[in-house]
Amino acid sequence: MINWLKTKDTDLVCYCIKVDKKTIIDAIKNGSITLREIKKSTKACTGNSCKDLNPSGKCCSNDIKNLIQFYANKNITVFRK
């Protein structure tokens, strides 16, 4: 499993459609909190070339679910000066 906290925002999550981590996180912050909603809002996980393009040789759905689990449940606090 990828530790997404140690990856860059520009790192790809979905290699078939070329959707990066930041795009997925932005979708989550904008209310897409299920795999189905992420697919609809970003088109991630809608390709069919995972085994060829993804270095893991697997579909990105579990990676997206891991990002949802972390970022949908994370409280983001804005500190005021």
DSSP file (Angstrom, degrees, kcal/mol; ACC not computed):
  #  RESIDUE AA STRUCTURE BP1 BP2  ACC     N-H-->O    O-->H-N    N-H-->O    O-->H-N    TCO  KAPPA ALPHA  PHI   PSI    X-CA   Y-CA   Z-CA
    1    1 A M              0   0    0      0, 0.0     2,-0.3     0, 0.0    62,-0.0   0.000 360.0 360.0 360.0 139.7    0.0    0.0    0.0
    2    2 A I        -     0   0    0      1,-0.1     2,-1.2     2,-0.0     3,-0.1  -0.579 360.0-133.7 -79.3 136.8    1.2    3.5   -0.9
    3    3 A N    >   -     0   0    0     -2,-0.3     3,-1.7     1,-0.2     4,-0.1  -0.783  22.4-170.8 -87.9  96.0    1.8    6.0    1.9
    4    4 A W  G >  S+     0   0    0     -2,-1.2     3,-1.0     1,-0.3    -1,-0.2   0.668  77.3  69.4 -67.2 -17.6    0.0    8.9    0.3
    5    5 A L  G 3  S+     0   0    0      1,-0.2    -1,-0.3    -3,-0.1    -2,-0.0   0.757 100.4  48.9 -69.6 -22.9    1.3   11.3    3.0
    6    6 A K  G <  S+     0   0    0     -3,-1.7    -1,-0.2     2,-0.1     2,-0.2   0.307  97.8  89.7 -99.3   8.6    4.8   10.9    1.6
    7    7 A T  S <  S-     0   0    0     -3,-1.0     2,-0.2    -4,-0.1    -3,-0.0  -0.640  78.5-107.0-103.9 163.4    3.9   11.5   -2.0
    8    8 A K    >   -     0   0    0     -2,-0.2     3,-1.4     1,-0.1    13,-0.3  -0.487  25.3-118.0 -83.3 156.0    3.7   14.7   -4.0
    9    9 A D  T 3  S+     0   0    0      1,-0.3    13,-2.4    -2,-0.2    14,-0.3   0.789 115.7  55.8 -61.4 -27.4    0.4   16.4   -5.1
   10   10 A T  T 3  S+     0   0    0     11,-0.2    -1,-0.3    10,-0.2     2,-0.1   0.504  80.0 114.5 -86.9  -4.2    1.5   15.8   -8.7
   11   11 A D  S <  S-     0   0    0     -3,-1.4    10,-2.4     1,-0.1     2,-0.2  -0.445  73.3-111.5 -67.6 138.3    1.9   12.1   -8.3
   12   12 A L  E     +A   20   0A   0      8,-0.2     8,-0.3     1,-0.2     3,-0.2  -0.458  34.9 174.8 -73.2 139.9   -0.5   10.1  -10.3
   13   13 A V  E    S+     0   0A   0      6,-2.9     2,-0.7     1,-0.3     7,-0.2   0.728  81.4  39.3-102.2 -48.9   -3.2    8.1   -8.6
   14   14 A C  E  >> -A   19   0A   0      5,-2.0     5,-1.9     1,-0.1     4,-0.8  -0.910  64.6-178.6-106.6 110.8   -5.0    7.0  -11.8
   15   15 A Y  T  45S+     0   0    0     -2,-0.7    -1,-0.1     3,-0.2    44,-0.0   0.771  77.7  60.0 -80.4 -27.1   -2.6    6.2  -14.5
   16   16 A C  T  45S+     0   0    0      1,-0.2    -1,-0.2     3,-0.1    32,-0.1   0.923 122.6  21.3 -66.4 -44.4   -5.2    5.3  -17.1
   17   17 A I  T  45S-     0   0    0      2,-0.1    -1,-0.2    30,-0.1    -2,-0.2   0.471 106.8-121.2-103.3  -6.7   -6.8    8.8  -17.1
   18   18 A K  T  <5 +     0   0    0     -4,-0.8     2,-0.5     1,-0.2    -3,-0.2   0.957  49.4 164.8  62.9  55.2   -3.8   10.6  -15.6
   19   19 A V  E   < -A   14   0A   0     -5,-1.9    -6,-2.9    24,-0.1    -5,-2.0  -0.905  23.5-146.6-104.2 125.4   -5.5   11.9  -12.5
   20   20 A D  E  >  -A   12   0A   0     -2,-0.5     4,-1.7    -8,-0.3    -8,-0.2  -0.351  25.5-102.7 -91.2 171.7   -3.1   13.2   -9.8
   21   21 A K  H  > S+     0   0    0    -10,-2.4     4,-2.7   -13,-0.3     5,-0.2   0.884 118.2  55.2 -58.3 -43.9   -3.3   13.1   -6.0
   22   22 A K  H  > S+     0   0    0    -13,-2.4     4,-2.9     1,-0.2    -1,-0.2   0.883 105.2  52.7 -61.1 -39.5   -4.2   16.8   -5.8
   23   23 A T  H  > S+     0   0    0    -14,-0.3     4,-1.9    -3,-0.2    -1,-0.2   0.909 111.5  46.5 -62.4 -42.2   -7.2   16.4   -8.1
   24   24 A I  H  X S+     0   0    0     -4,-1.7     4,-2.2     2,-0.2    -2,-0.2   0.936 113.6  48.0 -65.0 -47.0   -8.5   13.5   -5.9
   25   25 A I  H  X S+     0   0    0     -4,-2.7     4,-2.7     1,-0.2    -2,-0.2   0.911 110.5  51.6 -62.4 -42.4   -8.0   15.5   -2.7
   26   26 A D  H  X S+     0   0    0     -4,-2.9     4,-1.4     1,-0.2    -1,-0.2   0.899 109.1  50.8 -60.9 -40.3   -9.7   18.5   -4.1
   27   27 A A  H  <>S+     0   0    0     -4,-1.9     5,-2.7     2,-0.2    -1,-0.2   0.902 110.7  49.1 -63.8 -40.5  -12.7   16.4   -5.1
   28   28 A I  H ><5S+     0   0    0     -4,-2.2     3,-1.9     1,-0.2    -2,-0.2   0.933 110.0  50.4 -63.4 -46.1  -12.9   15.0   -1.6
   29   29 A K  H 3<5S+     0   0    0     -4,-2.7    -1,-0.2     1,-0.3    -2,-0.2   0.777 107.6  55.7 -63.4 -25.4  -12.7   18.4   -0.1
   30   30 A N  T 3<5S-     0   0    0     -4,-1.4    -1,-0.3    -5,-0.2    -2,-0.2   0.291 132.9 -87.2 -91.9   9.6  -15.5   19.5   -2.4
   31   31 A G  T < 5S+     0   0    0     -3,-1.9     2,-1.1     1,-0.2    -3,-0.2   0.385  84.5 131.6 108.7  -3.9  -17.8   16.7   -1.2
   32   32 A S      < +     0   0    0     -5,-2.7    -1,-0.2     1,-0.2    -2,-0.1  -0.712  20.3 155.2 -82.0 103.3  -17.0   13.6   -3.3
   33   33 A I        +     0   0    0     -2,-1.1     2,-0.3    -3,-0.1    -1,-0.2   0.223  48.0  64.7-120.7  14.9  -16.6   11.0   -0.5
   34   34 A T  S  > S-     0   0    0      1,-0.1     4,-2.4    34,-0.0     5,-0.2  -0.928  84.9-115.5-128.6 159.8  -17.3    7.7   -2.3
   35   35 A L  H  > S+     0   0    0     -2,-0.3     4,-2.7     1,-0.2     5,-0.2   0.906 117.9  54.1 -58.0 -41.5  -15.5    6.0   -5.1
   36   36 A R  H  > S+     0   0    0      1,-0.2     4,-2.1     2,-0.2    -1,-0.2   0.911 109.1  47.1 -60.5 -43.0  -18.5    6.5   -7.3
   37   37 A E  H  > S+     0   0    0      2,-0.2     4,-2.5     1,-0.2    -1,-0.2   0.880 111.4  51.2 -67.4 -37.9  -18.5   10.2   -6.6
   38   38 A I  H  X>S+     0   0    0     -4,-2.4     4,-2.5     2,-0.2     5,-0.6   0.920 109.6  50.7 -64.1 -43.0  -14.8   10.5   -7.3
   39   39 A K  H  X5S+     0   0    0     -4,-2.7     4,-1.8     1,-0.2    -2,-0.2   0.922 113.3  45.8 -58.6 -44.3  -15.2    8.6  -10.6
   40   40 A K  H  <5S+     0   0    0     -4,-2.1    -2,-0.2    -5,-0.2    -1,-0.2   0.902 118.8  39.6 -67.2 -42.4  -18.0   11.0  -11.6
   41   41 A S  H  <5S+     0   0    0     -4,-2.5    -2,-0.2    -5,-0.1    -1,-0.2   0.771 133.9  18.1 -83.3 -26.0  -16.2   14.2  -10.6
   42   42 A T  H  <5S-     0   0    0     -4,-2.5    -3,-0.2    -5,-0.2    -2,-0.2   0.582  88.4-128.5-119.6 -15.0  -12.6   13.4  -11.8
   43   43 A K    ><< +     0   0    0     -4,-1.8     3,-0.9    -5,-0.6    -4,-0.2   0.428  58.5 148.2  72.2   0.9  -13.0   10.4  -14.2
   44   44 A A  T 3   +     0   0    0     -6,-0.6    -1,-0.3     1,-0.2    -2,-0.2  -0.308  60.6  24.0 -61.1 149.7  -10.4    8.6  -12.2
   45   45 A C  T 3  S+     0   0    0     -3,-0.1    -1,-0.2     1,-0.1    -6,-0.1   0.770  95.0 102.4  66.0  27.7  -10.8    4.8  -12.1
   46   46 A T    <   +     0   0    0     -3,-0.9    -2,-0.1    -7,-0.1    -1,-0.1   0.364  58.0  90.6-118.4   1.7  -12.8    4.8  -15.3
   47   47 A G        -     0   0    0     -4,-0.1     3,-0.1     1,-0.1   -30,-0.1  -0.181  65.1-142.8 -86.2-175.1  -10.0    3.6  -17.7
   48   48 A N  S    S+     0   0    0    -32,-0.1     3,-0.1     1,-0.1    -1,-0.1   0.091  78.5  81.9-138.3  25.3   -9.2    0.0  -18.6
   49   49 A S    >>  +     0   0    0      1,-0.1     4,-2.7     2,-0.1     3,-0.7   0.053  47.3 123.5-119.2  25.7   -5.4    0.0  -18.8
   50   50 A C  H 3> S+     0   0    0      1,-0.3     4,-2.1     2,-0.2     7,-0.3   0.903  73.1  52.2 -55.7 -47.4   -4.4   -0.4  -15.2
   51   51 A K  H 34 S+     0   0    0      1,-0.2    -1,-0.3     2,-0.2    -2,-0.1   0.802 117.9  39.1 -63.4 -27.3   -2.3   -3.5  -15.6
   52   52 A D  H <4 S+     0   0    0     -3,-0.7    -1,-0.2     1,-0.0    -2,-0.2   0.848 127.3  28.7 -88.5 -37.3   -0.3   -1.9  -18.4
   53   53 A L  H  < S+     0   0    0     -4,-2.7    -3,-0.2     5,-0.0    -2,-0.2   0.826  98.7  80.8 -99.2 -36.0    0.1    1.7  -17.0
   54   54 A N  S >< S-     0   0    0     -4,-2.1     3,-2.1    -5,-0.4   -40,-0.0  -0.610  71.7-140.6 -77.7 125.7    0.0    1.5  -13.2
   55   55 A P  T 3  S+     0   0    0      0, 0.0    -1,-0.2     0, 0.0    -4,-0.0   0.787 104.3  55.7 -56.0 -27.0    3.4    0.5  -11.8
   56   56 A S  T 3  S-     0   0    0      2,-0.2     3,-0.1    -6,-0.1    -5,-0.1   0.658 106.2-130.7 -78.8 -14.1    1.6   -1.6   -9.2
   57   57 A G  S <  S+     0   0    0     -3,-2.1     2,-0.3    -7,-0.3    -6,-0.2   0.680  72.0 104.6  73.3  17.1   -0.2   -3.5  -12.0
   58   58 A K  S    S-     0   0    0     -8,-0.2    -1,-0.3    -7,-0.0    -2,-0.2  -0.825  79.8 -89.4-128.0 164.2   -3.5   -2.9  -10.2
   59   59 A C    >   -     0   0    0     -2,-0.3     3,-0.5     1,-0.1     4,-0.3  -0.383  32.8-128.9 -66.8 150.2   -6.6   -0.8  -10.4
   60   60 A C  T 3> S+     0   0    0      1,-0.2     4,-2.5     2,-0.1     5,-0.2   0.448  83.2 101.1 -82.3  -0.4   -6.4    2.6   -8.6
   61   61 A S  H 3> S+     0   0    0      1,-0.2     4,-2.4     2,-0.2    -1,-0.2   0.876  81.7  48.1 -57.5 -41.3   -9.7    2.0   -6.7
   62   62 A N  H <> S+     0   0    0     -3,-0.5     4,-2.1     2,-0.2    -1,-0.2   0.879 110.9  51.8 -67.7 -35.9   -8.0    1.0   -3.4
   63   63 A D  H  > S+     0   0    0     -4,-0.3     4,-2.1    -3,-0.2    -2,-0.2   0.920 111.2  47.5 -64.1 -42.6   -5.7    4.0   -3.6
   64   64 A I  H  X S+     0   0    0     -4,-2.5     4,-2.6     1,-0.2    -2,-0.2   0.913 110.5  51.7 -64.1 -42.8   -8.6    6.3   -4.1
   65   65 A K  H  X S+     0   0    0     -4,-2.4     4,-2.6    -5,-0.2    -1,-0.2   0.883 108.8  51.6 -61.7 -38.1  -10.5    4.6   -1.2
   66   66 A N  H  X S+     0   0    0     -4,-2.1     4,-2.0     2,-0.2    -1,-0.2   0.909 110.3  48.4 -64.9 -41.7   -7.4    5.1    1.0
   67   67 A L  H  X S+     0   0    0     -4,-2.1     4,-3.0     2,-0.2     5,-0.4   0.908 112.0  49.5 -64.2 -41.5   -7.3    8.8    0.1
   68   68 A I  H  X S+     0   0    0     -4,-2.6     4,-2.5     1,-0.2     5,-0.4   0.942 109.3  52.3 -60.7 -47.6  -11.0    9.2    0.8
   69   69 A Q  H  X S+     0   0    0     -4,-2.6     4,-0.5    -5,-0.2    -1,-0.2   0.897 118.0  36.9 -58.1 -41.8  -10.7    7.4    4.2
   70   70 A F  H  < S+     0   0    0     -4,-2.0     4,-0.4    -5,-0.1    -2,-0.2   0.963 124.6  35.3 -76.6 -52.4   -7.9    9.8    5.2
   71   71 A Y  H  < S+     0   0    0     -4,-3.0     3,-0.3     1,-0.2    -3,-0.2   0.779 113.2  55.4 -81.4 -26.6   -9.0   13.1    3.7
   72   72 A A  H  < S+     0   0    0     -4,-2.5    -1,-0.2    -5,-0.4    -3,-0.2   0.791 115.2  40.7 -73.6 -25.5  -12.7   12.8    4.2
   73   73 A N  S  < S+     0   0    0     -4,-0.5     2,-0.4    -5,-0.4    -1,-0.2   0.450  93.2 105.5 -99.4  -2.1  -12.3   12.2    7.9
   74   74 A K        -     0   0    0     -4,-0.4     2,-0.6    -3,-0.3    -4,-0.0  -0.647  64.6-139.1 -85.7 130.9   -9.6   14.8    8.4
   75   75 A N        -     0   0    0     -2,-0.4     2,-0.7     2,-0.0    -2,-0.1  -0.784  14.2-155.1 -85.4 124.1  -10.4   18.0   10.2
   76   76 A I        -     0   0    0     -2,-0.6     2,-0.5     2,-0.0    -2,-0.0  -0.901   9.9-161.5-103.4 116.1   -8.7   20.9    8.5
   77   77 A T        -     0   0    0     -2,-0.7     2,-0.6     2,-0.0    -2,-0.0  -0.816   7.9-148.3-100.3 131.3   -8.2   23.7   10.9
   78   78 A V        -     0   0    0     -2,-0.5     2,-0.5     2,-0.0    -2,-0.0  -0.880  14.3-147.8 -98.3 121.4   -7.5   27.2    9.7
   79   79 A F        -     0   0    0     -2,-0.6     2,-0.3     2,-0.0    -2,-0.0  -0.757   9.4-145.6 -91.1 130.8   -5.4   29.2   12.1
   80   80 A R              0   0    0     -2,-0.5    -1,-0.0     1,-0.1    -2,-0.0  -0.698 360.0 360.0 -94.7 148.2   -6.0   32.9   12.3
   81   81 A K              0   0    0     -2,-0.3    -1,-0.1     0, 0.0    -2,-0.0   0.454 360.0 360.0 -78.6 360.0   -3.2   35.4   12.9
